[in-house]
């Protein structure tokens, strides 16, 4: 039965609210009303039409879910969900290794890994399946000691609804006999994604640096810095004269490259990039069967003022 609100004073009076004597009461949302800015609701089994609602009810921020490893987003965990904003970044690239020096050569300098790309998208709850596979891009693998390249960072994704690629691995470098040679090139930052509203590319990893004269043994080396992502800064090389690379910063940062100082015969390894991350921000919506909070006022008999994240009308003692 559908009746105007003015004909249901007894139903309104009997309906439960957050507390006895409260001007608030709970109702069940049915759907949009026939008048702009209104909704139809049900109170104690009675349908009440064209009840005005505050404009901000749909789209209230209710929290977030963070994935730092692979998992599943389950829509049923959030009754009354209206939409989500998904942010994700791919894994950072691993860095290059380098070969140590010999009696006739100078050690190499590894390149830094690139940072992972960032992507963002708002998705209506109606476009989200019951469960979504969430993949967090792994950090690129570290290059083994010597002239070896770092691995590429993995792609992060929210099902097939959004994705962002990881950064490329930095190149390794061999020992050499001349200045300005054997410097590993940094990996390119993540540049692509899919189905995004916004895409921000990752920073490129830096190429390793060699400064000085090989002839007198004063050649100084510095591993290439790791590229940053939207969620991380860049990773500088080790402050030691001869050292392995340094792991990338979270989330999605590339690793810095290895370095073999002029007199070191030890080959050095790169380091791993940082894994990516997926963040799901949750916003309310109004869906049939959802509980809404109404306010009784002298000026407006009934006004919908809030959406309850749940589908069951709370009891009088709630």
C-alpha positions in Angstrom: 0.0 0.0 0.0 1.3 3.5 -0.9 0.2 6.4 1.2 1.4 10.0 1.5 3.5 10.7 4.6 0.7 12.9 6.1 -1.5 9.9 6.4 1.0 7.8 8.4 1.4 9.6 11.7 0.8 6.4 13.7 3.3 4.4 11.7 6.0 7.1 12.2 5.2 7.3 15.9 5.6 3.5 16.3 8.7 3.1 14.2 12.0 2.4 16.1 14.8 4.9 16.2 18.3 5.1 17.7 16.7 5.5 21.1 13.3 5.9 22.8 12.1 9.5 22.4 14.6 10.2 19.6 13.5 12.3 16.7 15.2 9.8 14.4 13.9 6.5 13.1 15.0 3.7 10.9 13.4 2.7 7.6 14.1 0.5 4.6 15.0 2.0 1.3 12.9 0.9 -1.7 14.1 3.1 -4.5 14.0 6.6 -6.0 10.8 8.6 -5.7 8.9 10.1 -8.5 9.9 13.6 -7.5 13.5 14.9 -7.8 15.6 14.5 -4.7 13.2 12.0 -3.0 13.1 8.3 -2.2 10.4 5.7 -1.4 10.9 3.9 1.9 9.2 1.3 4.1 8.3 1.8 7.7 6.8 -1.1 9.7 5.6 -2.7 6.5 4.1 0.5 5.2 5.4 2.1 2.0 5.9 5.9 2.2 6.7 7.7 -1.1 8.6 10.8 -2.2 10.5 11.4 1.1 13.1 14.1 0.7 16.7 13.2 1.3 19.9 15.1 2.0 22.1 15.3 -1.2 25.2 14.0 0.6 23.8 10.7 1.6 25.1 8.9 -1.4 28.9 9.1 -1.7 29.9 9.3 1.9 33.3 7.9 2.6 33.1 4.9 4.9 36.6 3.5 4.9 39.2 1.6 2.8 40.8 -1.8 2.2 44.5 -2.1 1.6 46.1 -5.0 -0.3 49.8 -5.4 0.1 49.7 -9.0 -1.3 47.4 -10.8 -3.6 43.9 -11.3 -2.3 40.1 -11.0 -3.1 37.8 -8.1 -2.7 34.3 -9.3 -1.7 31.5 -6.9 -2.3 29.1 -8.6 0.1 31.4 -7.5 3.0 30.1 -3.9 2.4 26.3 -3.8 2.3 25.1 -0.5 1.0 28.2 0.1 -1.1 27.6 2.7 -3.8 31.0 3.0 -5.4 34.7 2.5 -4.9 37.8 4.5 -5.8 40.7 2.1 -6.6 44.3 3.3 -6.4 47.1 1.0 -7.3 50.8 1.1 -8.3 52.9 -1.6 -10.0 56.0 -3.1 -8.5 59.4 -1.3 -8.7 62.1 -2.6 -10.9 65.1 -4.5 -9.6 68.6 -3.0 -10.0 71.6 -4.1 -12.0 74.7 -5.8 -10.7 78.3 -5.1 -11.6 81.6 -6.8 -12.1 84.6 -6.0 -9.9 87.9 -4.6 -11.1 91.1 -6.5 -12.0 94.7 -5.5 -12.5 93.8 -4.0 -15.9 90.1 -2.9 -15.5 87.9 -0.8 -13.2 84.7 -2.2 -11.7 81.3 -1.5 -13.2 78.3 0.4 -11.9 74.7 -1.0 -12.0 71.7 0.9 -13.1 68.7 1.6 -10.9 65.3 0.1 -11.4 62.3 2.1 -12.6 59.3 3.0 -10.4 55.9 1.4 -10.9 53.1 3.3 -12.6 50.1 4.6 -10.6 46.5 4.3 -11.8 43.2 5.4 -10.3 39.5 4.9 -11.1 36.1 5.4 -9.6 33.8 2.3 -10.2 30.1 2.0 -9.4 29.2 -0.9 -7.2 26.8 -2.1 -9.9 29.8 -2.6 -12.2 31.8 -4.7 -9.6 31.2 -8.5 -9.6 30.6 -10.3 -6.3 34.3 -11.0 -5.9 37.3 -9.4 -7.5 40.8 -10.9 -7.8 43.3 -8.4 -6.5 46.9 -8.8 -7.8 49.7 -6.8 -6.2 52.7 -6.4 -8.5 55.8 -8.0 -7.1 59.0 -6.1 -6.9 61.5 -6.9 -9.7 64.2 -9.4 -8.7 67.7 -8.3 -7.7 70.4 -9.0 -10.3 73.0 -11.5 -9.2 76.5 -10.4 -8.6 78.3 -9.4 -11.9 77.2 -7.9 -15.2 73.5 -8.9 -14.8 70.2 -7.1 -15.2 67.6 -6.6 -12.6 64.1 -8.0 -13.1 61.0 -6.0 -14.1 58.3 -5.1 -11.5 55.0 -6.8 -11.8 51.6 -5.4 -12.8 49.1 -4.6 -10.1 45.4 -5.0 -11.0 41.8 -5.0 -9.6 40.3 -7.8 -11.6 39.9 -6.6 -15.2 38.6 -3.2 -14.0 42.0 -1.4 -13.5 45.7 -2.1 -13.8 49.1 -0.4 -13.8 52.4 -1.9 -14.9 55.6 -2.1 -12.9 59.0 -0.5 -13.6 61.7 -2.0 -15.7 64.8 -3.5 -14.2 68.2 -1.6 -14.3 71.0 -2.9 -16.5 74.2 -4.5 -15.2 77.7 -3.4 -16.0 81.0 -5.2 -16.6 84.5 -4.0 -15.6 86.3 -1.8 -18.2 89.6 -0.2 -18.8 88.4 3.3 -19.7 86.6 6.3 -18.1 82.9 6.8 -18.8 82.4 3.2 -19.8 80.5 0.2 -18.2 77.8 2.2 -16.5 74.5 0.3 -16.3 71.5 2.2 -17.8 68.6 2.7 -15.4 65.3 1.0 -16.0 62.3 2.9 -17.5 59.5 3.7 -15.1 56.1 2.0 -15.5 54.2 3.8 -18.3 51.0 2.0 -19.0 47.8 0.7 -17.4 44.2 -0.1 -18.4 40.7 1.3 -17.7 42.0 4.2 -15.7 40.6 7.7 -15.0 44.1 8.8 -14.1 47.5 7.4 -14.9 50.8 8.7 -13.5 54.0 7.1 -14.8 56.8 5.9 -12.5 60.2 7.7 -12.4 63.0 6.2 -14.5 65.9 4.6 -12.7 69.2 6.5 -12.9 72.2 5.3 -14.8 75.3 4.5 -12.7 78.0 7.1 -12.4 81.8 6.8 -12.8 84.0 9.8 -12.1 87.8 10.2 -12.2 90.7 8.6 -14.0 91.1 4.9 -14.4 94.8 5.3 -15.1 95.7 6.4 -11.5 93.1 4.2 -9.8 91.1 7.2 -8.6 87.9 6.3 -10.5 84.9 6.8 -8.2 81.7 4.9 -8.7 78.1 5.4 -7.7 75.2 3.0 -8.4 72.2 4.4 -10.3 69.4 5.6 -8.0 66.1 3.8 -8.0 63.1 5.5 -9.6 60.3 6.6 -7.3 56.5 5.9 -7.7 53.5 7.9 -6.8 53.6 6.3 -3.4 57.4 6.3 -2.8 60.5 8.4 -3.1 63.6 7.6 -5.1 66.2 5.2 -3.6 69.8 6.6 -3.5 72.8 4.3 -3.9 74.7 2.9 -0.9 77.2 5.3 0.7 79.8 2.5 0.8 82.6 2.7 -1.8 81.9 -0.8 -3.0 78.5 -2.3 -2.3 75.4 -4.2 -3.5 72.3 -2.3 -4.6 69.7 -1.0 -2.1 66.1 -2.3 -2.2 63.4 0.0 -3.5 61.1 2.1 -1.2 57.5 1.1 -0.6 55.3 1.2 -2.5 56.5 0.5 -6.0 59.9 2.1 -5.8 62.9 0.9 -7.9 66.1 -0.4 -6.3 69.4 1.4 -6.6 72.3 -0.2 -8.5 75.4 -2.0 -7.4 78.8 -0.3 -7.4 82.4 -1.6 -7.5 84.9 1.0 -6.4 88.2 1.3 -8.4 90.3 -1.0 -6.3 87.6 -3.7 -5.5 87.8 -7.0 -7.3 84.5 -8.2 -5.7 81.5 -8.3 -8.1 78.4 -6.8 -6.6 74.7 -7.8 -6.8 71.7 -5.5 -7.4 68.7 -5.3 -5.1 64.9 -6.0 -5.4 62.3 -3.4 -6.3 59.5 -2.7 -3.8 56.2 -4.5 -4.3 53.2 -2.4 -5.4 49.9 -1.9 -3.5 46.2 -1.8 -4.2 43.9 0.5 -2.1 40.1 0.3 -2.4 38.3 3.4 -1.0 34.6 2.7 -0.1 31.7 5.1 -0.6 28.0 4.6 0.4 25.2 4.3 -2.0 21.4 3.6 -1.7 20.3 0.2 -2.8 16.9 -1.5 -2.3 16.7 -3.1 1.1 19.3 -0.9 2.7 18.6 0.7 6.0 18.3 4.5 6.1 18.1 6.9 9.0 15.2 9.4 9.0 14.7 12.6 11.0 11.3 13.8 12.2 11.0 17.6 12.4 8.2 20.2 12.9 8.9 21.7 9.5 9.4 18.5 7.5 7.5 15.4 8.8 10.2 13.1 7.6 13.7 13.6 6.1 16.2 11.0 5.1 19.5 12.1 6.6 21.8 9.1 6.5 22.5 5.7 4.9 23.4 2.8 7.2 26.0 0.4 5.9 24.0 -2.7 6.4 20.7 -4.2 5.3 18.9 -5.0 8.6 16.9 -2.4 10.5 18.4 -2.1 14.0 16.2 -2.8 17.0 14.9 -0.1 19.3 17.8 -0.7 21.7 20.4 -0.3 19.0 
